[in-house]
Amino acid sequence: MRKIIAVVFAGIILAMALRHCGTPVAVVSELGEGSSISVHETRSSSSGFAEAFEPRAETGTNTSRSAVTFSEASSALETLDENFFANLRDNPRCADCDQIFAKIREKFITTTDPVQLKRLALAMAQSERPELVLDLIERFRMSENQPSVRAELIVALELVTGGAEVSRVLAPLAVPNENEDLRDAAVTGLTGLSDLVAVEALVRYARALGDGKGGYHQAMGLGESSVDDDVVPFVQSIAADGSAESPLAIRALFNSGLEPTKRAVEVLLANGNEAEQRRLLNGAESHVLLEPMTLEYLRTLLSTSDKLSPTVREFFNEVLARDPSGEYG
């Protein structure tokens, strides 16, 4: 299981959820004493809506949905109109979105209706607005005697999307002495993010637990994450440092595609100790993405490299045997 699996699970609920757009918050997170964390820009999506939406430049269009405007927000929030929320999810930076999310927040603060709370909480979690994620956390803390409310807030927090600004909100919660439900939701949310702030927080959490799992047995944490390209060198350094977190870092590299997989192989080839190689690779075969380019890379190494130990060769063959097409196995 990895981030991709978490997203598949989340997809059951995402039809009612929204992506979010980040703004800075004054939360400082550090990997260690005196070690600052850089900001990584949030990933984004585009829906190409006309007029009311100002689409982002990165991805394609969705012409099957109509634009929504602030004038529609009041009635849509009363009826929980699915198309309205779907449009907003696809482009949380629409022209009217600041007003719309202010309306959502106003409604969220006052509502006690469970269905409405669920939809609004998901909207806020996927608004890419860290201040709205903070609102979810604050309401959780204020709802000690409302387990059903807390349950909906936890689901929403697990499904956050965004970048470093959102990660900075969640990172302080990823500590062993935090409320268990809130901590696990924060770690799950951070697992679904891929920026440096999120990944460093997951490393800190794994080190604080000190069990070499870092939440992996709960399908969360560093070993279930995938990382942005600019975070790969940091994760590679953890994979190579011989720590209890190194196997988790190897899995994170495998989770992240071809180039990070090459960095994981670099770590393995640089370490001639087969016992250490076995430790790093134990249970990692299911994390290598079964994509043609990655599988071809492994097959080529098997046929051309004389630097592979029996342990690494066996691991590569196990991965290739998992290819559902049978072409590489």
SVG drawing of the C-alpha trace seen along z (x, -y; Angstrom):
<svg xmlns="http://www.w3.org/2000/svg" viewBox="-32 -37 62 52">
<polyline fill="none" stroke="black" stroke-width="0.4" points="0.0,0.0 1.2,-3.5 -0.1,-6.8 -1.8,-5.7 -3.8,-3.1 -4.8,-5.7 -6.1,-7.9 -8.1,-5.0 -9.7,-4.6 -10.2,-8.3 -11.9,-8.3 -15.1,-6.8 -15.6,-10.1 -13.7,-12.5 -16.8,-12.9 -18.1,-15.1 -14.8,-16.7 -12.8,-19.6 -9.2,-20.5 -7.8,-23.4 -5.5,-26.4 -2.8,-27.2 -1.9,-30.4 0.9,-30.7 0.4,-30.1 2.8,-30.9 3.5,-27.3 7.2,-26.3 8.2,-22.7 11.8,-21.4 13.4,-18.0 15.9,-18.6 17.2,-21.3 18.2,-24.3 17.0,-22.5 14.5,-24.6 12.1,-23.3 11.8,-24.8 8.4,-25.5 7.4,-23.3 4.7,-24.7 1.4,-22.9 0.3,-20.7 -2.7,-21.9 -5.3,-20.8 -7.4,-22.6 -11.0,-22.3 -11.0,-24.9 -14.3,-26.5 -15.4,-29.5 -15.8,-33.0 -16.4,-32.2 -13.4,-30.0 -9.8,-31.0 -8.3,-27.6 -4.8,-26.7 -2.3,-26.0 -1.0,-22.5 -3.7,-20.0 -6.6,-19.5 -10.1,-20.6 -13.5,-19.2 -16.2,-20.6 -18.9,-18.3 -19.5,-20.6 -20.8,-24.2 -19.1,-27.0 -20.4,-28.0 -20.5,-31.5 -20.9,-33.0 -24.5,-33.9 -25.2,-30.2 -23.4,-29.3 -26.2,-30.0 -28.7,-27.7 -26.1,-25.1 -24.9,-25.0 -28.5,-24.5 -29.2,-21.7 -25.6,-20.2 -25.7,-20.3 -23.2,-17.7 -22.4,-19.4 -21.6,-22.6 -19.1,-20.8 -17.6,-18.9 -17.0,-22.0 -15.4,-23.7 -13.3,-20.7 -11.9,-20.7 -10.9,-24.3 -10.6,-25.8 -9.0,-29.0 -12.1,-30.1 -12.8,-33.8 -15.4,-33.7 -13.7,-31.0 -12.6,-33.3 -16.2,-34.4 -17.5,-30.8 -15.1,-29.4 -15.9,-32.2 -19.6,-31.1 -18.7,-27.5 -16.7,-28.3 -19.6,-30.4 -22.0,-27.5 -19.6,-24.9 -19.2,-26.9 -22.9,-26.9 -24.3,-23.7 -25.2,-20.7 -26.7,-18.7 -24.5,-15.6 -24.9,-15.4 -24.1,-19.1 -21.2,-18.9 -19.7,-16.0 -19.9,-17.8 -18.6,-21.1 -15.8,-19.6 -14.6,-17.8 -14.9,-21.0 -12.7,-22.8 -10.1,-20.0 -9.7,-20.1 -9.8,-23.9 -6.0,-24.2 -6.5,-26.8 -4.5,-26.1 -6.7,-28.4 -9.7,-26.2 -7.8,-23.0 -7.0,-24.8 -10.8,-25.4 -11.4,-21.6 -8.8,-20.9 -10.2,-23.6 -13.7,-22.2 -12.4,-18.7 -10.9,-19.9 -14.1,-21.6 -16.3,-18.5 -15.0,-16.2 -18.5,-15.0 -19.7,-14.7 -18.1,-11.5 -20.1,-11.6 -18.9,-15.1 -15.3,-14.1 -15.6,-11.1 -16.6,-13.3 -13.8,-15.7 -11.2,-12.9 -12.3,-11.6 -12.0,-15.1 -8.5,-15.6 -7.3,-12.3 -8.3,-13.6 -6.5,-16.9 -4.8,-18.0 -2.4,-20.8 1.2,-21.8 3.7,-22.9 1.3,-25.4 -1.2,-22.7 1.5,-20.3 2.7,-22.9 -0.7,-22.9 -0.7,-19.1 2.9,-18.5 2.7,-19.6 -0.1,-17.0 2.1,-14.1 3.6,-13.5 3.0,-10.5 1.5,-12.4 -1.3,-14.1 -4.9,-12.9 -4.7,-9.5 -7.5,-10.1 -6.2,-13.5 -2.6,-12.3 -3.5,-9.4 -5.6,-11.7 -2.7,-14.1 -0.2,-11.4 -2.6,-9.9 -3.1,-13.4 0.7,-14.0 1.1,-10.6 -1.1,-11.8 1.0,-14.9 4.4,-14.8 6.2,-18.1 9.3,-18.4 7.4,-19.6 5.1,-16.6 7.9,-14.1 10.2,-15.5 7.2,-15.4 6.8,-11.7 10.5,-11.1 10.2,-12.9 7.1,-10.8 8.9,-7.6 11.9,-8.5 9.7,-9.5 7.9,-6.2 11.3,-4.4 9.8,-1.1 11.1,-1.1 7.5,-1.2 6.4,-4.9 2.8,-4.0 3.4,-1.6 1.4,1.2 -1.6,-1.3 -1.1,-2.0 0.3,-5.4 3.6,-7.1 6.9,-7.4 6.8,-3.9 3.4,-4.6 4.2,-8.0 5.4,-9.1 7.4,-12.2 7.9,-15.2 11.0,-15.2 12.8,-17.9 12.3,-15.8 14.0,-12.7 17.5,-13.7 16.4,-14.1 14.6,-10.7 17.6,-9.1 19.8,-10.4 17.5,-8.7 17.6,-5.5 21.4,-5.5 22.0,-6.5 21.6,-3.0 18.9,-4.1 15.7,-2.3 13.9,-4.6 16.0,-3.6 13.7,-0.7 10.7,-3.1 12.7,-5.6 13.5,-2.9 9.7,-2.1 8.9,-5.8 11.4,-6.0 9.9,-2.9 6.4,-4.4 7.4,-7.5 8.2,-6.3 11.1,-5.5 13.7,-8.2 13.3,-7.8 13.5,-4.0 16.9,-4.6 18.0,-6.5 16.9,-3.6 19.0,-1.2 21.9,-3.6 21.6,-3.1 21.5,0.6 24.5,0.8 26.5,-1.4 26.0,0.9 27.8,4.2 26.5,5.7 23.9,8.3 22.4,8.4 21.8,4.6 20.4,5.0 17.9,7.6 16.9,5.3 16.3,2.4 14.3,4.6 12.3,6.7 8.6,6.3 9.4,3.6 8.6,5.6 4.9,4.5 6.0,0.8 7.8,0.9 5.4,-0.6 4.5,1.9 5.0,-0.6 6.6,0.4 9.5,-2.0 10.3,-0.9 10.0,2.8 12.2,2.4 14.8,0.6 14.9,3.5 15.0,6.1 17.9,4.3 19.9,4.2 19.4,7.9 20.7,8.7 23.6,6.1 24.9,5.3 27.6,7.3 27.2,5.3 24.0,6.9 24.2,9.1 22.2,12.3 19.8,10.5 19.2,7.6 18.8,10.0 16.3,12.0 14.3,8.9 14.2,7.6 13.0,11.0 10.3,11.0 9.1,7.6 9.2,8.6 7.2,11.7 4.4,9.5 3.9,7.9 0.2,8.6 0.9,8.6 3.5,11.3 5.8,9.4 8.5,8.8 8.2,11.7"/>
</svg>
